[in-house]
Amino acid sequence: MAENKKTGAAATKGKLRSEAIAHFYGISVAKDRARAKKLCIEAAELGDEVAIAQCAYQGWGTERNFEKALEICRRCAAEGDCTAAVMLGRAYLYGSGVVKNYKKAVGWFRKAAHRGDLVGTFNLGICYDDGIGVVKDHGKAAQCFQKAADAGNS
């Protein structure tokens, strides 16, 4: 019985985080940052580590703390979490809490994309399309955009 409760709580956290991401980026729903914030805070309150990192990164329901957010993301991305990898990619892309480094940004987006993450795939496509951290390649960009669109990021 305890295992079912644990599995249910994990599913709830995962569902909240997935919905928050969908609303944050406008994936299959209208972009709604206020809704994304609310859902992310709910997931964080249930103990979702990546949601906790996202809240710290954005300053949602807590003080903005890039160091804490990126520490959590590094650990979670190393364990295979795609959302954490995308967050690290965006941090390096924009220089948020780290020194801007386009090659590292691409590396994190690529890791998420290779795991099938549509946001990572889309971001990798942008990098190829604009030549950010990689040689500009519109063919590879188009492939990334198509994969992301096929997965629901239209």
KEKE-3310 file (N, C-alpha, C; in steps of 0.2 Angstrom, whole numbers, plus 5000, padded with zeros to 4 digits):
npx = (5004:5010:5019:5011:5005:5017:5021:5009:5011:5023:5019:5009:5017:5025:5016:5011:5023:5025:5013:5016:5027:5022:5013:5022:5030:5020:5016:5006:4996:4989:5001:5005:5011:5008:5000:5009:5019:5011:5008:5021:5025:5016:5021:5034:5031:5027:5038:5046:5061:5066:5057:5058:5070:5067:5058:5067:5076:5068:5063:5051:5039:5049:5065:5075:5088:5101:5112:5108:5098:5105:5114:5105:5100:5111:5114:5102:5101:5112:5107:5098:5087:5078:5072:5079:5092:5089:5086:5099:5105:5099:5103:5117:5116:5110:5118:5114:5117:5128:5144:5141:5140:5140:5143:5143:5129:5123:5128:5120:5107:5108:5110:5097:5089:5093:5088:5075:5068:5057:5057:5071:5075:5069:5076:5089:5087:5085:5098:5106:5100:5103:5116:5122:5134:5137:5141:5132:5117:5105:5098:5100:5094:5080:5077:5077:5067:5056:5056:5053:5040:5033:5032:5024:5027:5021)
npy = (4994:5006:5008:5011:5023:5031:5030:5036:5049:5053:5052:5062:5073:5073:5075:5088:5095:5092:5098:5112:5115:5113:5124:5135:5135:5135:5123:5113:5119:5135:5148:5152:5159:5163:5152:5142:5145:5144:5130:5124:5129:5121:5108:5109:5110:5098:5091:5089:5089:5095:5105:5112:5118:5125:5134:5141:5146:5155:5163:5160:5160:5160:5166:5172:5161:5156:5148:5138:5132:5128:5119:5109:5105:5101:5089:5082:5081:5074:5062:5059:5067:5076:5089:5096:5096:5104:5116:5119:5120:5132:5141:5142:5147:5160:5165:5165:5164:5157:5158:5164:5152:5145:5133:5124:5126:5120:5107:5103:5104:5095:5083:5082:5081:5070:5061:5061:5073:5085:5099:5101:5097:5106:5118:5114:5114:5128:5133:5127:5133:5146:5146:5145:5141:5130:5125:5134:5126:5123:5112:5103:5110:5110:5097:5095:5104:5098:5086:5090:5096:5085:5079:5087:5100:5112)
npz = (5000:5004:4994:4983:4986:4986:4973:4967:4972:4966:4952:4952:4955:4944:4934:4937:4934:4921:4915:4919:4912:4899:4899:4901:4890:4880:4874:4865:4872:4876:4879:4895:4907:4920:4925:4923:4933:4945:4944:4944:4957:4965:4962:4967:4980:4983:4983:4971:4964:4952:4949:4961:4958:4947:4952:4961:4951:4944:4953:4959:4971:4980:4985:4971:4966:4958:4960:4969:4961:4949:4954:4959:4946:4939:4946:4944:4930:4927:4932:4922:4919:4908:4908:4918:4911:4900:4907:4911:4899:4895:4904:4902:4889:4890:4900:4914:4930:4927:4918:4901:4889:4874:4868:4879:4882:4870:4871:4883:4878:4867:4874:4881:4869:4863:4872:4868:4872:4868:4870:4872:4860:4851:4856:4852:4839:4836:4839:4829:4818:4820:4821:4834:4845:4837:4820:4808:4802:4792:4788:4798:4808:4803:4804:4818:4822:4815:4822:4835:4832:4828:4840:4847:4849:4842)
capx = (5000:5014:5022:5006:5005:5023:5020:5004:5014:5028:5015:5006:5023:5027:5010:5011:5029:5023:5008:5019:5032:5017:5010:5028:5032:5015:5016:4999:4991:4991:5007:5002:5017:5005:4998:5015:5021:5006:5009:5028:5026:5013:5025:5039:5028:5026:5045:5049:5067:5067:5052:5061:5076:5064:5056:5073:5079:5064:5061:5044:5037:5055:5070:5079:5094:5103:5117:5104:5094:5109:5116:5100:5099:5117:5113:5096:5103:5117:5103:5094:5081:5078:5070:5085:5097:5086:5087:5106:5106:5096:5107:5123:5114:5109:5123:5110:5120:5135:5147:5138:5145:5136:5145:5140:5122:5122:5129:5115:5101:5109:5108:5090:5086:5095:5084:5068:5064:5055:5060:5078:5076:5068:5081:5095:5086:5087:5106:5108:5097:5106:5124:5124:5138:5138:5141:5125:5115:5098:5096:5099:5089:5074:5076:5076:5060:5051:5055:5049:5033:5030:5031:5019:5029:5019)
capy = (5000:5012:5009:5014:5030:5034:5030:5041:5055:5054:5053:5069:5078:5073:5078:5095:5098:5092:5104:5118:5115:5115:5131:5139:5136:5135:5116:5110:5123:5142:5150:5155:5159:5163:5145:5138:5147:5140:5122:5123:5129:5115:5102:5110:5109:5090:5088:5088:5093:5100:5110:5116:5121:5130:5140:5145:5149:5160:5167:5159:5157:5159:5171:5169:5158:5153:5143:5132:5129:5125:5113:5104:5103:5097:5082:5078:5080:5068:5056:5058:5072:5081:5096:5099:5097:5110:5122:5120:5123:5139:5145:5143:5151:5166:5167:5165:5161:5155:5162:5162:5147:5142:5126:5120:5126:5115:5101:5101:5103:5089:5077:5081:5079:5063:5057:5062:5078:5090:5106:5101:5096:5113:5123:5112:5117:5135:5134:5125:5138:5153:5145:5147:5136:5125:5128:5135:5121:5124:5106:5100:5114:5108:5090:5096:5107:5093:5081:5093:5097:5078:5077:5091:5107:5116)
capz = (5000:5004:4987:4978:4988:4984:4965:4965:4973:4960:4946:4953:4954:4937:4930:4938:4931:4914:4914:4920:4906:4893:4899:4901:4883:4875:4870:4865:4876:4876:4883:4901:4912:4927:4926:4924:4939:4950:4944:4946:4964:4968:4961:4971:4987:4983:4983:4964:4964:4946:4950:4966:4955:4942:4956:4963:4945:4941:4959:4960:4978:4984:4982:4965:4968:4952:4962:4971:4955:4945:4958:4958:4939:4937:4949:4941:4923:4927:4933:4916:4919:4903:4910:4921:4906:4896:4911:4911:4892:4894:4909:4898:4883:4892:4905:4920:4935:4925:4912:4895:4885:4869:4867:4884:4881:4865:4874:4887:4873:4864:4879:4881:4863:4862:4876:4866:4875:4863:4872:4871:4853:4848:4857:4848:4832:4836:4839:4822:4814:4821:4822:4841:4848:4832:4813:4806:4798:4792:4787:4805:4812:4801:4807:4825:4822:4813:4827:4840:4830:4828:4847:4850:4850:4836)
cpx = (5004:5017:5017:5005:5011:5023:5015:5007:5019:5024:5012:5011:5025:5022:5010:5017:5027:5019:5012:5024:5027:5015:5016:5030:5026:5015:5009:4994:4993:4996:5003:5007:5014:5003:5004:5018:5017:5008:5016:5028:5022:5017:5031:5037:5028:5033:5049:5055:5068:5062:5055:5066:5073:5061:5062:5076:5075:5062:5054:5042:5043:5060:5074:5086:5097:5108:5113:5101:5099:5113:5111:5099:5105:5116:5107:5097:5107:5113:5098:5088:5082:5077:5076:5091:5095:5087:5094:5108:5104:5100:5114:5121:5113:5114:5119:5113:5127:5137:5143:5143:5140:5137:5142:5132:5120:5122:5123:5108:5102:5107:5101:5087:5087:5091:5076:5065:5063:5057:5067:5079:5075:5073:5088:5094:5087:5094:5108:5106:5101:5114:5126:5128:5139:5138:5134:5123:5108:5095:5095:5094:5082:5072:5074:5069:5055:5050:5051:5042:5030:5028:5026:5021:5027:5018)
cpy = (5006:5013:5012:5021:5034:5035:5035:5048:5057:5056:5060:5074:5079:5076:5085:5098:5098:5098:5111:5120:5117:5122:5136:5141:5136:5128:5113:5113:5130:5144:5154:5154:5159:5156:5141:5139:5143:5133:5120:5123:5123:5109:5103:5108:5102:5087:5087:5092:5097:5106:5115:5121:5127:5136:5144:5149:5155:5165:5166:5156:5157:5165:5168:5167:5153:5147:5137:5129:5125:5119:5107:5101:5099:5089:5078:5077:5074:5061:5055:5062:5077:5088:5099:5100:5103:5116:5124:5123:5131:5144:5147:5148:5158:5169:5169:5161:5157:5159:5159:5158:5143:5135:5121:5120:5120:5108:5098:5100:5097:5083:5076:5079:5072:5058:5058:5068:5083:5097:5106:5101:5103:5118:5121:5115:5124:5137:5132:5131:5144:5152:5147:5141:5130:5129:5129:5130:5120:5117:5102:5103:5111:5101:5091:5099:5102:5088:5084:5094:5090:5076:5081:5098:5111:5123)
cpz = (5000:4997:4982:4980:4985:4976:4963:4966:4968:4954:4946:4952:4947:4932:4931:4934:4924:4911:4914:4914:4900:4893:4899:4893:4878:4871:4871:4869:4875:4881:4889:4907:4919:4929:4927:4930:4945:4950:4946:4954:4967:4967:4966:4978:4988:4983:4976:4964:4958:4947:4956:4963:4950:4946:4959:4957:4943:4947:4960:4967:4983:4981:4976:4968:4963:4955:4965:4965:4951:4948:4958:4951:4937:4940:4945:4934:4923:4928:4927:4915:4913:4904:4913:4916:4902:4900:4911:4904:4892:4899:4905:4892:4885:4898:4912:4925:4934:4919:4906:4891:4880:4868:4872:4884:4875:4867:4878:4883:4870:4868:4880:4875:4862:4866:4874:4868:4869:4864:4870:4863:4849:4850:4853:4841:4831:4836:4832:4817:4814:4821:4829:4844:4843:4825:4811:4801:4797:4791:4794:4809:4810:4804:4814:4826:4820:4819:4833:4838:4830:4835:4851:4851:4844:4837)
residu = (MET:ALA:GLU:ASN:LYS:LYS:THR:GLY:ALA:ALA:ALA:THR:LYS:GLY:LYS:LEU:ARG:SER:GLU:ALA:ILE:ALA:HIS:PHE:TYR:GLY:ILE:SER:VAL:ALA:LYS:ASP:ARG:ALA:ARG:ALA:LYS:LYS:LEU:CYS:ILE:GLU:ALA:ALA:GLU:LEU:GLY:ASP:GLU:VAL:ALA:ILE:ALA:GLN:CYS:ALA:TYR:GLN:GLY:TRP:GLY:THR:GLU:ARG:ASN:PHE:GLU:LYS:ALA:LEU:GLU:ILE:CYS:ARG:ARG:CYS:ALA:ALA:GLU:GLY:ASP:CYS:THR:ALA:ALA:VAL:MET:LEU:GLY:ARG:ALA:TYR:LEU:TYR:GLY:SER:GLY:VAL:VAL:LYS:ASN:TYR:LYS:LYS:ALA:VAL:GLY:TRP:PHE:ARG:LYS:ALA:ALA:HIS:ARG:GLY:ASP:LEU:VAL:GLY:THR:PHE:ASN:LEU:GLY:ILE:CYS:TYR:ASP:ASP:GLY:ILE:GLY:VAL:VAL:LYS:ASP:HIS:GLY:LYS:ALA:ALA:GLN:CYS:PHE:GLN:LYS:ALA:ALA:ASP:ALA:GLY:ASN:SER)
# end
